[in-house]
Amino acid sequence: MDDKPTIAFLGLGVMGGPMAGHLLRAGYRVVAYNRTAARAEAWLERFGAEGDASLTRTPAEAAGKASVVITCVGNDDDLVEVLSGALDAMDRGTLLIDHTTTSAQIARKMAEEAAQRGLLWLDAPVSGGQAGAENGKLAIMAGGTDEAMAAAQPVMASYAARIVHVGGAGAGQTTKMVNQICIAGVLSGLSEAVRFADAAGLDSNAVLAAISGGAAQSWQMENRWPTMARGEFDFGFAVDWMRKDLGYALEEARRLGVSAPVTALVDQFYADVQALGGGRQDTSALIRRLPKGKR
């Protein structure tokens, strides 16, 4: 374990915190930073006993102590803010892995800046939600050079069940957009199906058992149909974050000249959920905008 690199982990939210914890369990020394000091202290209290963990007051201080820097923050602006000081502190050859879901544009821009500084860059957004982060079972879609991917693979294996190198810089982010487009469409159909089954007087559990083994099956169906039917929406990945991600996807679609009418419509459906006060609820709260039918 002594030959493992020191890792600077910048961003200890609902995703980053557990991911950094898995790195400690895997034997890495983790130097962590979070913009909210209280959350950083809470992370250290929870995971400090797992291994060699410490906190810093600035991103630059953390990055200057590590040969691998991992970011997991909220959006483009957050990433630029965190890296604005940290980049200058990184030695040439440092591996920079970004797990934030951002625009493809900022990913490509950061990749260029990293290359100019002699850094290895990987845009590597994740899928699997809070449960995937807690259980170390995330799916990672990575964009960058073969050299960066080879260096990052053993690190990311500490908290991921599936890691796929999908292409060059920016490809990780565009693949995450594909992921979110798929989820949004599935949840829209699932919301209508749950309401339809209820209005028809069907036993929700029996319907799920009947259709989840056939062509309609999906992860969302198996994991969210029962909770949607019960009106439970506290599962980590918030509507606010989905709207941010769909915004990036629609922006990229316009740049590519691709029509995405269903995605644009579901994005507006999520705006309805936000107006109902559901911005911090799980994306399956999409069903809230549909009234229950007559039985």
C-alpha positions as CSV (number, residue, x, y, z in Angstrom):
1,M,0.0,0.0,0.0
2,D,3.0,2.3,0.5
3,D,3.6,2.7,-3.2
4,K,0.1,4.0,-3.9
5,P,-0.1,7.7,-4.9
6,T,-1.5,10.4,-2.6
7,I,-4.8,11.6,-3.9
8,A,-6.3,15.1,-3.5
9,F,-10.1,14.8,-3.6
10,L,-11.9,18.1,-4.2
11,G,-15.6,17.9,-3.4
12,L,-17.1,15.9,-0.6
13,G,-20.8,15.9,-1.5
14,V,-23.3,13.0,-1.6
15,M,-21.2,11.5,-4.4
16,G,-17.7,12.6,-3.7
17,G,-17.7,11.9,0.0
18,P,-18.3,8.2,-0.3
19,M,-16.0,7.9,-3.3
20,A,-13.2,9.4,-1.2
21,G,-14.0,7.0,1.6
22,H,-13.6,4.0,-0.8
23,L,-10.1,5.4,-1.7
24,L,-9.1,5.3,1.9
25,R,-10.3,1.7,2.3
26,A,-8.3,0.8,-0.8
27,G,-5.1,2.1,0.9
28,Y,-4.7,5.5,-0.7
29,R,-3.7,8.5,1.3
30,V,-6.4,11.1,0.7
31,V,-6.0,14.9,1.2
32,A,-9.5,16.3,0.9
33,Y,-11.0,19.7,0.3
34,N,-14.6,20.9,0.3
35,R,-15.9,24.5,-0.1
36,T,-18.2,24.0,2.9
37,A,-16.0,23.4,5.8
38,A,-18.7,21.8,7.9
39,R,-19.2,19.1,5.3
40,A,-15.5,18.5,5.1
41,E,-15.3,18.0,8.9
42,A,-18.3,15.7,8.8
43,W,-16.5,13.6,6.1
44,L,-13.4,13.3,8.2
45,E,-15.4,12.3,11.2
46,R,-17.2,9.6,9.2
47,F,-14.2,8.2,7.2
48,G,-11.1,9.4,9.1
49,A,-10.7,6.0,10.8
50,E,-10.7,4.2,7.4
51,G,-7.2,5.3,6.6
52,D,-4.7,8.2,6.1
53,A,-7.1,11.1,5.7
54,S,-6.6,14.8,6.1
55,L,-8.3,18.1,5.2
56,T,-6.9,21.3,3.6
57,R,-8.3,24.8,3.5
58,T,-7.7,25.4,-0.2
59,P,-7.8,23.3,-3.4
60,A,-4.3,24.4,-4.2
61,E,-3.0,23.1,-0.8
62,A,-4.6,19.7,-1.5
63,A,-3.4,19.5,-5.1
64,G,0.2,20.5,-4.1
65,K,0.4,17.4,-1.9
66,A,-0.8,14.8,-4.5
67,S,0.1,13.1,-7.7
68,V,-3.5,12.4,-8.5
69,V,-6.2,15.1,-8.2
70,I,-9.9,14.2,-8.4
71,T,-12.7,16.7,-8.6
72,C,-16.4,16.0,-8.0
73,V,-18.3,19.3,-7.7
74,G,-21.6,20.7,-9.0
75,N,-21.3,22.3,-12.4
76,D,-19.1,24.1,-14.9
77,D,-18.7,27.2,-12.7
78,D,-17.8,25.1,-9.6
79,L,-15.2,23.2,-11.5
80,V,-13.5,26.4,-12.8
81,E,-13.6,27.9,-9.3
82,V,-12.0,24.8,-7.7
83,L,-9.3,24.3,-10.3
84,S,-8.4,28.0,-10.7
85,G,-6.0,27.8,-7.9
86,A,-5.3,24.1,-7.9
87,L,-3.9,23.9,-11.4
88,D,-0.9,26.0,-10.6
89,A,-0.1,23.8,-7.6
90,M,0.1,20.6,-9.7
91,D,3.4,19.1,-10.8
92,R,3.9,18.0,-14.4
93,G,2.7,14.5,-14.9
94,T,-0.1,14.8,-12.3
95,L,-3.3,12.9,-13.1
96,L,-6.4,15.0,-13.0
97,I,-9.7,13.1,-13.0
98,D,-13.0,15.1,-13.1
99,H,-16.1,13.2,-12.0
100,T,-18.3,16.3,-12.2
101,T,-21.1,16.2,-14.8
102,T,-20.3,19.3,-16.8
103,S,-20.7,20.6,-20.4
104,A,-18.6,19.0,-23.0
105,Q,-17.2,22.4,-23.8
106,I,-15.7,23.0,-20.4
107,A,-14.3,19.4,-20.5
108,R,-12.5,20.0,-23.8
109,K,-11.2,23.4,-22.5
110,M,-9.9,21.9,-19.3
111,A,-8.2,19.1,-21.3
112,E,-6.4,21.6,-23.4
113,E,-5.2,23.5,-20.4
114,A,-4.1,20.4,-18.7
115,A,-2.1,19.3,-21.8
116,Q,-0.4,22.7,-21.9
117,R,0.7,22.2,-18.3
118,G,1.9,18.6,-18.8
119,L,-1.0,17.1,-16.9
120,L,-3.0,14.0,-17.7
121,W,-6.7,14.8,-18.0
122,L,-9.8,12.5,-17.8
123,D,-13.4,13.7,-17.9
124,A,-15.1,10.8,-16.1
125,P,-18.7,11.5,-15.1
126,V,-20.4,8.8,-13.1
127,S,-23.8,7.1,-13.0
128,G,-25.4,5.1,-10.3
129,G,-26.5,7.8,-7.9
130,Q,-25.9,8.1,-4.2
131,A,-26.4,4.3,-3.7
132,G,-23.8,3.5,-6.3
133,A,-21.3,5.9,-4.6
134,E,-22.0,4.5,-1.2
135,N,-21.7,0.9,-2.4
136,G,-18.7,1.5,-4.6
137,K,-20.7,0.3,-7.6
138,L,-20.6,3.4,-9.9
139,A,-20.5,3.3,-13.7
140,I,-17.9,5.6,-15.2
141,M,-17.7,6.9,-18.7
142,A,-14.3,8.3,-19.4
143,G,-12.9,10.7,-22.0
144,G,-9.2,11.3,-22.4
145,T,-5.9,9.8,-23.7
146,D,-5.0,6.2,-23.4
147,E,-2.2,7.2,-21.0
148,A,-4.6,9.1,-18.7
149,M,-7.0,6.2,-18.8
150,A,-4.3,3.6,-17.9
151,A,-3.2,5.7,-14.9
152,A,-6.7,6.3,-13.7
153,Q,-8.1,2.8,-14.0
154,P,-6.8,1.4,-10.7
155,V,-7.8,4.5,-8.8
156,M,-11.3,4.5,-10.1
157,A,-11.7,0.8,-9.6
158,S,-11.9,1.6,-5.8
159,Y,-15.4,2.9,-6.2
160,A,-16.7,1.7,-9.6
161,A,-18.1,-1.5,-10.9
162,R,-17.9,-0.5,-14.6
163,I,-15.4,1.7,-16.2
164,V,-15.4,2.3,-20.0
165,H,-13.0,4.5,-22.0
166,V,-15.4,6.0,-24.5
167,G,-13.1,8.3,-26.4
168,G,-11.0,11.5,-26.3
169,A,-11.5,14.6,-24.2
170,G,-15.1,15.5,-23.8
171,A,-16.4,12.1,-24.8
172,G,-17.1,11.2,-21.2
173,Q,-19.4,14.2,-20.8
174,T,-21.2,13.6,-24.0
175,T,-21.7,9.9,-23.1
176,K,-23.2,11.1,-19.7
177,M,-25.6,13.3,-21.7
178,V,-26.7,10.1,-23.6
179,N,-27.2,8.5,-20.2
180,Q,-29.4,11.3,-18.9
181,I,-31.4,11.5,-22.1
182,C,-32.3,7.9,-21.7
183,I,-33.2,8.2,-18.0
184,A,-35.4,11.2,-18.6
185,G,-37.4,9.5,-21.3
186,V,-37.8,6.3,-19.3
187,L,-39.0,8.1,-16.2
188,S,-41.5,10.1,-18.2
189,G,-43.0,6.9,-19.6
190,L,-42.8,5.2,-16.2
191,S,-44.7,8.0,-14.5
192,E,-47.6,7.7,-17.0
193,A,-47.6,3.9,-16.7
194,V,-47.8,4.0,-12.9
195,R,-50.7,6.5,-13.0
196,F,-52.4,4.5,-15.7
197,A,-52.2,1.2,-13.7
198,D,-53.5,2.9,-10.6
199,A,-56.5,4.5,-12.4
200,A,-57.3,1.1,-14.0
201,G,-57.6,-0.4,-10.5
202,L,-54.7,-2.8,-11.0
203,D,-52.5,-4.2,-8.3
204,S,-49.3,-2.2,-8.7
205,N,-47.0,-5.0,-7.4
206,A,-48.7,-7.6,-9.7
207,V,-48.3,-5.3,-12.7
208,L,-44.6,-4.8,-11.9
209,A,-44.1,-8.6,-11.6
210,A,-45.9,-9.1,-14.9
211,I,-44.0,-6.6,-17.1
212,S,-40.6,-6.2,-15.5
213,G,-39.3,-9.5,-17.0
214,G,-40.2,-8.5,-20.5
215,A,-39.3,-5.9,-23.1
216,A,-40.5,-3.0,-20.8
217,Q,-37.9,-3.9,-18.1
218,S,-35.4,-1.2,-17.0
219,W,-33.4,-0.3,-13.9
220,Q,-35.8,2.6,-13.3
221,M,-38.8,0.2,-13.5
222,E,-37.3,-2.3,-11.0
223,N,-36.0,0.2,-8.6
224,R,-38.4,3.2,-8.8
225,W,-41.8,1.8,-9.8
226,P,-42.6,0.7,-6.2
227,T,-41.4,3.9,-4.6
228,M,-43.2,6.1,-7.2
229,A,-46.4,4.2,-6.5
230,R,-45.9,4.9,-2.8
231,G,-45.0,8.6,-3.3
232,E,-41.4,8.2,-2.0
233,F,-38.8,10.4,-3.6
234,D,-35.8,10.7,-1.3
235,F,-33.0,8.8,-3.2
236,G,-30.1,11.2,-3.7
237,F,-30.1,12.4,-7.3
238,A,-32.2,15.6,-7.3
239,V,-34.5,17.1,-9.9
240,D,-32.4,20.2,-9.8
241,W,-29.3,18.3,-10.9
242,M,-31.2,16.5,-13.6
243,R,-32.3,19.8,-15.1
244,K,-28.7,21.0,-15.0
245,D,-27.6,17.8,-16.9
246,L,-30.4,18.0,-19.4
247,G,-29.5,21.7,-20.0
248,Y,-26.0,20.6,-21.0
249,A,-27.4,17.8,-23.2
250,L,-29.8,20.2,-25.0
251,E,-27.0,22.7,-25.4
252,E,-24.8,20.1,-27.0
253,A,-27.6,18.8,-29.2
254,R,-28.1,22.3,-30.6
255,R,-24.3,22.5,-31.3
256,L,-24.4,19.2,-33.1
257,G,-27.6,20.0,-35.0
258,V,-29.4,17.1,-33.4
259,S,-33.2,17.2,-32.7
260,A,-34.1,16.2,-29.1
261,P,-37.8,17.0,-28.7
262,V,-38.6,14.4,-26.1
263,T,-35.7,15.5,-23.9
264,A,-36.7,19.1,-24.2
265,L,-40.3,18.2,-23.2
266,V,-39.2,16.2,-20.2
267,D,-36.9,19.0,-19.1
268,Q,-40.0,21.2,-19.0
269,F,-41.9,18.5,-17.1
270,Y,-39.1,18.7,-14.5
271,A,-39.6,22.5,-14.4
272,D,-43.2,21.7,-13.3
273,V,-41.9,19.5,-10.5
274,Q,-39.5,22.3,-9.4
275,A,-42.5,24.6,-9.3
276,L,-44.3,22.1,-7.0
277,G,-41.4,22.3,-4.6
278,G,-39.7,19.1,-5.7
279,G,-36.4,20.4,-6.8
280,R,-34.4,18.5,-4.2
281,Q,-36.5,15.3,-4.6
282,D,-35.3,12.3,-6.6
283,T,-35.8,12.4,-10.4
284,S,-38.6,9.9,-10.0
285,A,-40.6,12.7,-8.6
286,L,-41.5,13.4,-12.2
287,I,-44.7,11.5,-11.5
288,R,-45.9,14.3,-9.1
289,R,-46.9,16.5,-12.1
290,L,-49.5,13.9,-13.2
291,P,-52.8,13.9,-11.3
292,K,-54.2,10.6,-10.2
293,G,-57.0,9.4,-12.5
294,K,-60.5,8.3,-11.7
295,R,-60.9,4.7,-10.5
